[in-house]
Amino acid sequence: MSKDAFLIDGTKVFIHEKTKTSILVSRYYFAQNYFEEEEYEELSDEKIIVDKVYKKPPTEVFDEKIESLKSIIKDYRKTKSTEHAEFLEKRKEYEIQLNKFNRIPELKNILDYIDKKFTHVVYLGYEWKKGVVTMSAALKEQDSYNGYRLLSLFGNTKGDLEWRINRYSDGSGSDCTVSLCMSLEEGKEIIIKYLLKKIDTFLNDCKRPDSRADWPYPIEDEINYLIKNNIDVDPKAIKLSKEKALATAKKNLKYKMDEFKRSQKSLDELEDKVKQLSGEA
């Protein structure tokens, strides 16, 4: 009786001992003589215990398992293909939405606001000197309502969007333009960019046909803020702003002088009236 047999995985083994519950075997492995190219079977010194062996390699068992695995792989590929198609469709939708958000940065700010990523508010427009404040400080009502101011996103027919904060939570009262940011440093960068853009607008307005000695209005505070923060400012803007400031001061002085003359004239007329009435008396 041959003492060679096979395990379930097709490995050839040598049977050393067989009992009712177990079988002691050693595996065969392929070895190669140093001087010859042909391989030969060698019996391993390691002995193992198995519960079942086969006279022939159990190809039927493997065939059945292989077919089962093929079926599983086919179903998996089908599922994966469907999921991949759904993923591509979702990605396409996401890219479309992302392109819209990229065209209008303020829309992305909505998502960041919902996720509570913003920590600071930057005041712009006429109130830019307020600078950067925390979100809670900017939205807190200073009056007796003890609520939060209304923060809104406004737009126009050109597609321009801007954030504004109203004085009260119900949207009443005055409002101011703001920008939202995630740190104090980012807020300062926003102010600097805003002021640099304002200087560019100032220089362009100076070239307009309707420009006057006192208009566009001087931007001394904006220039001083940038210089204080070590930001280079166009020398032409500095020169023109000083000229506008001087012209504005002269205009205001003339207005005050004219106002004083009118007041003096009215006072003289009043004194004359008093003298006339005194003479009549």
C-alpha positions in Angstrom: 0.0 0.0 0.0 1.4 3.4 -1.0 2.1 5.7 1.8 1.9 8.8 -0.5 -1.3 10.9 -0.4 -2.5 14.5 -1.0 -3.9 17.2 1.2 -7.0 19.3 0.4 -4.8 22.0 -1.2 -3.1 19.5 -3.5 0.2 19.2 -1.5 1.8 15.8 -1.7 2.6 14.2 1.7 4.1 10.9 3.1 2.0 9.1 5.6 4.0 8.0 8.7 1.1 6.9 10.9 -2.6 6.8 10.8 -5.2 6.5 13.6 -8.9 6.8 13.7 -8.8 10.5 14.5 -5.6 11.8 13.0 -2.9 11.2 10.4 0.9 11.9 10.9 2.4 13.1 7.6 5.4 14.9 6.1 5.2 17.2 3.1 7.2 16.7 -0.1 9.1 19.6 -1.6 11.0 20.1 -4.7 14.8 20.3 -4.4 17.6 20.8 -7.0 21.0 19.1 -7.1 23.8 21.7 -7.2 25.4 20.0 -10.3 22.1 19.1 -12.1 19.3 21.2 -13.4 16.5 18.7 -12.9 14.5 19.1 -9.7 13.6 16.1 -7.5 11.2 15.5 -4.7 12.5 15.6 -1.2 10.7 14.7 2.0 10.6 17.3 4.7 11.8 16.5 8.2 8.9 18.3 9.7 5.9 16.1 10.6 2.4 17.5 10.9 -0.9 16.0 12.0 -3.9 16.3 9.6 -7.4 14.9 9.8 -7.9 13.9 6.2 -5.8 12.9 3.1 -6.7 12.0 -0.5 -5.4 9.3 -2.8 -5.5 11.8 -5.7 -5.2 15.6 -5.7 -8.8 16.7 -4.9 -9.3 18.7 -8.1 -13.0 18.3 -7.9 -13.0 20.1 -4.6 -10.8 22.9 -6.0 -12.9 23.1 -9.2 -16.0 23.6 -7.1 -14.4 26.3 -5.0 -12.9 28.0 -8.1 -16.3 28.2 -9.7 -17.8 29.6 -6.5 -15.0 32.2 -6.3 -15.5 33.1 -10.0 -19.2 33.8 -9.2 -18.3 35.9 -6.2 -15.7 37.8 -8.3 -18.2 38.4 -11.1 -20.8 39.7 -8.7 -18.1 41.9 -7.0 -17.0 43.4 -10.3 -20.6 44.1 -11.3 -21.2 45.8 -8.0 -17.9 47.7 -8.3 -18.7 48.8 -11.8 -22.1 50.1 -10.7 -20.5 51.9 -7.7 -17.8 53.3 -9.9 -20.4 54.7 -12.4 -22.3 56.2 -9.4 -19.1 57.7 -8.1 -18.2 59.3 -11.5 -21.7 60.8 -11.7 -21.4 62.2 -8.2 -18.0 63.5 -8.9 -19.3 65.2 -12.0 -22.0 66.9 -10.0 -19.5 67.9 -7.4 -17.1 69.4 -10.0 -20.0 71.4 -11.4 -20.9 72.8 -8.0 -17.2 73.4 -7.2 -16.7 75.4 -10.4 -19.7 77.6 -9.4 -18.2 78.1 -6.0 -14.8 78.9 -7.4 -16.3 81.6 -9.7 -18.0 83.2 -6.7 -15.8 82.8 -3.6 -18.5 84.2 -1.3 -20.6 81.1 -2.0 -17.8 78.9 -0.5 -17.9 81.2 2.5 -21.5 80.0 3.1 -20.2 76.4 3.6 -17.4 77.6 5.8 -19.8 79.7 7.8 -22.1 76.7 8.3 -19.1 74.6 9.5 -18.3 77.5 11.9 -14.8 77.9 10.5 -14.9 81.7 10.6 -13.5 83.3 13.8 -13.1 86.9 12.8 -14.9 89.7 10.9 -13.1 92.4 8.9 -14.8 95.7 8.5 -14.6 97.3 5.1 -16.1 100.4 3.4 -16.5 103.5 5.5 -15.9 101.5 8.7 -12.6 99.8 7.7 -10.8 101.6 10.6 -12.6 99.2 13.0 -10.2 96.6 11.7 -10.5 92.9 12.6 -12.7 91.8 15.5 -13.9 88.4 16.7 -17.1 87.0 15.1 -18.9 87.0 18.5 -17.9 90.7 19.1 -19.0 91.7 15.6 -22.4 90.0 15.8 -23.3 90.9 19.4 -25.9 93.6 19.6 -24.7 96.6 21.7 -28.3 97.7 22.6 -30.8 96.3 25.0 -32.1 93.5 22.7 -29.3 91.1 23.9 -29.4 89.2 20.6 -27.2 88.9 17.6 -27.0 91.2 14.6 -28.2 90.0 11.2 -25.4 88.8 9.0 -26.5 88.7 5.3 -25.1 88.0 1.9 -26.1 90.7 -0.6 -25.9 90.5 -4.4 -26.7 92.6 -7.4 -27.6 92.0 -11.0 -23.9 91.8 -12.0 -23.4 88.8 -9.8 -21.3 90.7 -7.2 -21.8 89.5 -3.7 -20.8 91.0 -0.3 -21.4 90.3 3.4 -23.1 92.9 5.5 -23.9 93.2 9.2 -27.0 95.0 10.3 -27.2 97.0 13.5 -30.0 94.8 14.8 -31.0 91.2 14.6 -34.2 91.9 12.7 -32.3 93.6 9.9 -33.2 97.1 10.8 -30.9 100.0 11.3 -27.7 100.8 9.3 -25.5 98.1 7.9 -21.8 97.9 7.0 -19.8 95.8 4.6 -17.6 93.1 6.1 -15.4 90.1 5.1 -15.2 86.9 7.0 -11.9 85.2 7.9 -10.4 82.4 9.9 -7.7 84.2 11.8 -6.5 87.6 12.9 -3.6 87.4 10.5 -5.9 86.6 7.5 -8.0 89.6 8.5 -5.1 91.9 8.4 -4.2 90.6 4.9 -7.7 91.3 3.8 -7.5 94.9 5.0 -4.2 95.5 3.2 -5.6 94.1 -0.1 -8.7 96.2 0.3 -6.7 99.4 0.9 -4.3 98.7 -2.0 -7.3 98.2 -4.2 -8.7 101.5 -2.9 -5.5 103.3 -3.8 -5.7 101.9 -7.3 -9.2 103.2 -7.6 -8.0 106.6 -6.3 -5.3 106.8 -9.0 -7.8 105.8 -11.7 -10.3 108.4 -10.5 -7.6 111.1 -10.6 -7.3 110.5 -14.4 -11.0 111.0 -15.0 -12.1 114.1 -16.9 -14.4 115.1 -14.0 -11.6 115.0 -11.5 -11.2 118.1 -9.5 -8.6 119.6 -7.2 -10.5 118.2 -4.2 -11.8 115.1 -5.8 -11.3 112.2 -5.6 -11.1 112.6 -1.9 -7.7 112.2 -0.2 -6.8 108.8 1.3 -4.3 109.9 3.9 -5.5 107.4 6.5 -5.4 104.5 4.1 -1.8 105.4 3.0 -0.6 105.8 6.6 -2.1 102.4 7.6 -0.2 100.7 4.8 3.1 102.5 5.6 2.7 101.7 9.3 2.4 98.0 8.3 5.5 98.1 6.1 3.5 98.0 2.8 5.0 99.8 -0.2 2.7 102.5 -1.5 2.9 104.1 -5.0 4.7 107.5 -4.4 2.3 109.0 -7.0 -0.6 108.1 -4.8 1.1 109.7 -1.8 1.8 112.9 -3.7 -1.7 113.2 -5.2 -3.4 112.4 -1.9 -1.5 115.2 -0.2 -2.5 117.6 -3.0 -6.1 116.5 -2.6 -5.9 116.9 1.2 -4.5 120.4 0.8 -7.1 121.4 -1.8 -9.8 120.0 0.5 -8.4 121.9 3.5 -8.4 125.2 1.4 -11.9 124.6 0.2 -13.1 123.9 3.8 -11.3 127.0 5.0 -12.9 129.1 2.3 -16.3 127.7 3.2 -15.7 128.6 6.8 -14.5 132.1 5.9 -17.5 132.6 3.7 -19.7 131.3 6.4 -18.0 133.7 8.9 -18.5 136.6 6.5 -22.2 135.8 6.1 -22.5 135.6 9.9 -20.7 138.9 10.3 -22.9 140.5 7.7 -26.0 139.2 9.5 -24.6 140.5 12.8 -23.9 143.9 11.3 -27.4 144.1 9.8 -28.8 143.2 13.2 -26.7 145.9 15.0 -27.9 148.5 12.4 -31.5 147.4 13.1 -31.0 147.8 16.8 -29.5 151.3 16.3 -32.5 152.3 14.1 -34.9 151.1 16.7 -33.0 152.9 19.4 -33.1 156.1 17.4 -36.8 155.8 16.9 -37.3 155.3 20.5 
